Amino acid sequence: SGRLMKMQDWIKKLDEFLTISEKKLLHSAGRVSAKQAEKKALKEYDKYRQEEDKNYISDFDREVKKLLAGKKKSKIGKRIR
């Protein structure tokens, strides 16, 4: 069974994890405005989306590729017989 943890317990655990990982702890709200953070997030998401779109293969294209691969195998099998 799980152990009941309060938010303060989670904060302590996260701080310990970050310290062990040699990451800096943020002790204040920081200096980045919500607007700046949103702008950065949208920019990074746009880069991610472009990369995903480059690597995207639709279900239709995937099935056509399977069918064509199956036809090639059957043609090769007919030649060998």
Backbone torsions as a table, in degrees:
resi	resn	phi	psi	omega
1	SER	NA	152.0	-177.5
2	GLY	-77.6	160.2	179.0
3	ARG	-100.2	133.5	178.9
4	LEU	-70.2	125.5	179.7
5	MET	-125.7	138.0	176.1
6	LYS	-90.0	166.4	-179.5
7	MET	-56.3	-40.3	179.9
8	GLN	-61.1	-36.6	177.0
9	ASP	-64.1	-42.4	179.4
10	TRP	-64.9	-39.7	178.1
11	ILE	-60.9	-44.4	179.6
12	LYS	-63.0	-45.4	179.8
13	LYS	-61.6	-43.2	179.7
14	LEU	-64.6	-43.6	177.6
15	ASP	-60.0	-41.8	178.2
16	GLU	-62.9	-44.7	179.8
17	PHE	-61.1	-46.2	-179.9
18	LEU	-64.8	-37.9	178.4
19	THR	-64.9	-45.3	178.4
20	ILE	-62.0	-36.8	-179.5
21	SER	-79.9	4.7	-179.5
22	GLU	58.9	38.8	175.8
23	LYS	-102.5	150.5	178.3
24	LYS	-77.0	142.4	176.7
25	LEU	-89.7	141.1	177.0
26	LEU	-94.9	115.3	-175.9
27	HIS	-99.2	-3.7	178.9
28	SER	-136.8	-175.9	179.9
29	ALA	-72.5	-12.0	179.8
30	GLY	87.4	-174.9	-176.1
31	ARG	-116.0	8.2	-178.9
32	VAL	-95.7	126.9	179.2
33	SER	-76.2	162.4	178.3
34	ALA	-60.6	-37.7	-179.7
35	LYS	-65.3	-42.7	178.2
36	GLN	-64.6	-42.2	-179.9
37	ALA	-63.2	-42.0	179.3
38	GLU	-65.0	-41.6	179.2
39	LYS	-61.1	-44.5	179.0
40	LYS	-63.9	-44.5	-179.3
41	ALA	-61.9	-42.9	179.4
42	LEU	-65.4	-38.2	178.4
43	LYS	-64.0	-45.8	179.6
44	GLU	-66.3	-38.8	178.9
45	TYR	-64.8	-38.2	178.4
46	ASP	-61.6	-42.1	177.4
47	LYS	-63.5	-44.2	179.0
48	TYR	-61.0	-46.0	-177.9
49	ARG	-61.8	-41.4	178.8
50	GLN	-62.9	-41.2	179.2
51	GLU	-65.9	-43.0	178.1
52	GLU	-61.9	-42.7	-180.0
53	ASP	-63.4	-35.9	178.7
54	LYS	-64.0	-36.8	-174.9
55	ASN	-94.9	2.3	-175.5
56	TYR	-74.5	132.9	172.6
57	ILE	-125.9	120.4	-177.7
58	SER	-68.7	159.9	176.8
59	ASP	-58.7	-39.2	179.1
60	PHE	-60.5	-50.1	-179.5
61	ASP	-61.2	-38.7	179.7
62	ARG	-63.5	-43.1	-179.5
63	GLU	-68.9	-39.0	177.1
64	VAL	-61.7	-42.2	179.4
65	LYS	-61.4	-41.4	177.8
66	LYS	-62.8	-44.9	-179.8
67	LEU	-61.7	-44.7	179.6
68	LEU	-64.6	-38.3	178.0
69	ALA	-65.2	-38.6	177.9
70	GLY	-65.3	-39.3	178.5
71	LYS	-66.4	-39.6	178.9
72	LYS	-62.9	-41.7	179.5
73	LYS	-63.7	-41.6	-178.3
74	SER	-68.4	-35.1	176.9
75	LYS	-66.8	-40.4	179.1
76	ILE	-65.1	-41.6	179.1
77	GLY	-62.8	-36.9	179.7
78	LYS	-67.6	-37.2	-179.2
79	ARG	-68.7	-34.4	-176.7
80	ILE	-72.4	-34.5	-175.4
81	ARG	-65.9	NA	NA
